[in-house]
Amino acid sequence: MSDFSEELIRPTTEDEQEEPRVPSGTGMCLPWLQKHIETIATGGRQEKDFAQTTSACLSLIQEALLKHQWQRAAEYMHSYFQILEDSDSNKRQIAPEIIWRLGSEILYYHPKSNVETFNTFADRMKNIGVMNYLKISLQHALYLLHHGMLEDANRNLSQAETWRYGEKSSSQEVLINLIQAYKGLLQYYIWSKKKMELSQLDEDDYAYNTASQNMLNHSWKTSINLCALIQIPGVWDPFVKSYVEMLEFYGDQDGAREVLTNYAYDEKFPSNPNAHIYLYNFLKREKAPREKLISVLKILYQIVPSHKLMLEFHRLLRKSENEEHHKLGLEVLFGVLDFAGCTKNITAWKYLAKYLRQTLMGSHLAWVQEEWNSRKNWWPSFHFSYFRAKSDWKEDKALACEKALVAGLLLGKDCRYFRNISKQDHQVLKKKIKQMKKSVKKYSIVNPGL
């Protein structure tokens, strides 16, 4: 570790006592560190001097990292390396990973650090505690990618891909597949660039055939690397998207559909909203039947009822000939507006205002009452307070009118929100406000039949 200390460890001058704080960005989350401190520090027996020193050093490193004092943390790291010589085999076993995590964080933000320093540290850490070789190689490659060093990252992943240590455990198998998949993503990036170049060439051009063949070669390599990973239960969004894009480009619609269907519906995979979004977008591009699209979005609705696709889901349900779908369409709109992030979504309010009136005109008062009964104790203060009326009218008058119509239909003409908006004398919205009053008088669920 001499390079690490020579590059980064030097006495702190007076000017450096108070280090400038660097924004953490993706900085390290350290809740796990306390557990390691307890494991290393206590062990259920009286600590010896050596253990006390390393434990105190680890605490000081943690404090320095949390305060973004990178030079100070680097100095403590130099002392913490002695943990590698601990007589306790358990401590020696977990020490390399702790050193790597702390050291890589320091080097990522240290003002004197550079790619060469990070590479040296990573290469040395791979040979200390070989069971961490794959993890370090993957993180090292991601660091290189972050700095735009694609060839170096690819070389790093290729070396890790062939690494073996004794009998491969299941965790090692997954890591190897992950490394291969990231290598596939690199190849996908190259393939994407070649696809862009190909789109700018004339098909009769000699260079077109060469570029097309290069693309095919890269797609074949990428497919091999990505295919193995996405069959393992997990969340593999970027890998699945890349693989499906290539399958679609080469006309393998059946293969793309199978990948996305398995990713969305296979029970071995964790629940993942994106899986259903990818499948829906694919089926939409294929112009799949409306019933098929509805079935996909119905599952997404159960997972994320506030997703922006829910308004599209509502439109599909509204166009369906199934009455149950019409009822669900009303439920979906109420569900979207239950969430604070959607309170100013004018499209959602416009849809609800229009659909409420249509539903009541269609003699489905029970549908509206069913949705309203579970909300009547909190929606008025959440959406329709006097403060909301003033604020909405000031910020977006069109939104305020749509909300006022909904408020009037649900709460009647005495609702404060409705009264406030209906009294406004706005030249452009005069006709809208007049229609709003008429609709509330005729269809409000407070006094049905008036």
Residue, then its C-alpha position, 0 to 999 in steps of 0.5 A: m500500500s506504499d503507493f497509496s500512502e505516498e500519493l495521498i498521505r502527507p502531513t496536514t498543513e494549517d491551510e488544510q485543517e479545515e477542508p472544503r466540503v465536496p458534494s457527496g454525489t453518489g457518496m458512501c452509505l455507511p450504516w453497515l460500518q457500525k456493524h463492522i466496528e462492533t464485530i472488529a472491536t468487541g468479539g465478546r471479550q476484553e479488547k487488546d491494544f491492537a484491537q483498540t487501535t484498529s477499532a478507534c482508527l475505523s471510527l475516525i475514518q468513518e467520522a472523516l468520511l461523513k465530514h468529507q475530510w478526504q485527506r484526514a481519512a487517507e491518513y487514518m487509512h494508512s494506520y488502519f492497514q495493520i488490520l491485515e496483520d491481525s491474529d484473528s482470522n475472522k478479522r483478517q478475512i473481512a478486512p480487505e473488503i472494508i479497506w477496499r470500500l473505504g479506500s475507493e471512496i477516499l480515492y474517488y473524492h480526494p483532491k490529489s487522486n487520479v485514475e492512475t492512483f485508483n488503478t494501482f489501489a484496485d489492482r493491489m486490493k484484488n490480490i489481497g483477499v482474493m474472494n473480493y476479486l470479482k467485486i473489486s473488478l466490477q467496481h473498478a470497471l464502473y469507475l473506468l466507465h465513469h471516466g470514459m475509459l471504455e477499452d480499459a474497462n472492457r479489458n478489466l472485465s475480460q480479465a475478471e470473466t476468466w478468473r476462478y478461485g477453487e470451487k465456484s460458489s453460487s455467489q461467485e457464479v452470479l458475479i461472473n454472470l454480472i461481469q459478463a453482462y456489463k461486458g455485454l453492455l459495453q458491446y451494446y454501446i459499441w453496437s449502438k454507435k455502429k447502428m447510428e453510423l449505419s443509419q447515415l450510410d446508403e444501402d448501396d454503399y460498399a461501407y454499408n455492408t462492412a458496417s452491417q457485418n460489424m454490427l452483427n458481430h457485436s450483437w452476437k457477442t452482446s447477446i451471449n453476455l446478456c442472455a445468461l444474466i437475465q435468466i437469473p431472478g433479479v432486477w436487470d432493467p438496463f440489460v433487458k432493455s439493451y437485449v430487447e432492442m437488438l432482438e427487435f432491430y434484427g426482427d426477432q419479435d417473438g424472442a423479444r416478446e418472450v424475454l419481456t414476458n418472462y421478465a414481467y410474469d415469471e414468479k421467480f423474479p421480484s415484483n418490478p414495475n419497469a418489467h410491465i412498462y417495458l412489456y406494455n411499450f413493446l406490445k404497443r409498438e406491435k399494435a397488440p389488441r386493446e385487451k392485451l394492453i389492458s391486462v398488462l397495465k392492470i398489473l402495473y396499476q396494482i403496483v404503482p397506481s400513480h404511474k403516468l401510464m395510468l391516464e393511458f390505462h384509463r383511456l383504454l378502459r374507457k374505449s372498452e366494451n366491457e362495463e367492468h372496464h368502465k367501472l375500473g376506469l373511474e377507480v383508476l382516476f380516483g386512484v391517481l389523484d389520491f397521491a400528492g404528486c398528482t394533485k396538479n395534474i390537469t389532465a387527470w382532473k379533466y378526465l375525472a370531471k368528464y368521466l364523472r359526468q358521463t358516469l352519472m348520466g349513465s345512471h351509475l351513481a353507485w360506482v361514484q358513491e363506492e369510490w367517494n365513500s372511502r375518500k369523503n373524510w379526507w379528499p375535501s381538505f386534501h383537494f378542495s379547501y378554501f386555501r386550495a381554491k385561492s392557490d389553484w386559481k392564482e397558479d392555473k385557472a383552467l386546473a381550478c375550473e376542472k377541480a371545481l367541477v369535480a368538487g361540485l359533483l362530489l360535494g354539491k354547490d355549497c362546497r367552498y372550493f366550488r363556490n370560490i371558483s364559480k364566483q370568479d369573473h373571468q372573461v375567457l373562462k366565463k363560458k366554462i364556469k357557466q357550464m360547470k354550474k349547470s353540470v353541478k346543479k344537474y348531476s351532483i351526487v349530493n342531490p341526485g335527480l335535481 
